[in-house]
Amino acid sequence: MSLEVFEAHMRTAIKLARYALDHEETPVACIFVHSPSNKIVAYGMNDTNKSLTGIAHAEFMGISQIQQKFGVHNTEIFSEIILYVTVEPCIMCASALKQLGIKRVVFGCSNDRFGGNGSILSIHQDTCTTPSNNYNIVPGILRREAIMLLRYFYVRENENAPKPRAKSNRKLDVENFPPMNWSKYINREQFLEYFDEDNLRHYDDMTDLSRDVEWGLIDSCQDDILERLEQDCESFELHRVKKLKTDVI
Ligand SMILES: [Zn+2]
């Protein structure tokens, strides 16, 4: 797994988060990738506003797609799945992913209030919740893009509020980003497993892998993303059916 692969999949998740933003949802989204075939199995975006359901987080929407396709009791599939999510999973989602036996979670920015992969709790490596299902995590992928989408959302929300709150009624900040505290999530050895040695300075300096923001990714509407994801998921299923048949033969 290389940084290029992480970023390529995270771009898809970011596009879906942009789609969520344009449909009155918090811009958080994810895709579930079948690791051996590198194909997208399912996707999800935050649905709490539309469904008025507090637990309709992006991860739960994707999990439910997988369960519909493979059956609720087939948790084996999760051991081959890598989740790419724009924001660190909350404690609830991090725990659900662990109980299902997810292989790995790759995320963009941290979830400073509810994060379950290092920010508040480290569910993925604790010994309380199904320790045999501990999974590894890769933080900081397209982090600035994920942060910017959340900023767009909060500025828009505040503008739409009947009484804009003075404190949050600031100009959109497009230049300053909080330090990336890698050590909160992974140690140096783990960092080197995922990234080249050239990037190690980012670990020590608490900086992002790239200072550049891919504005094209977050500043344009992504109206065709759902259709494309549907096609990707269908193509995975076709591939799977074909493989099952070959295995039988
Ligand atoms: Zn969650």
Residues whose N, C-alpha, C, O or C-beta is under 5 A from the ligand:
A	BS01	ZN	H57 P89 C90 C93
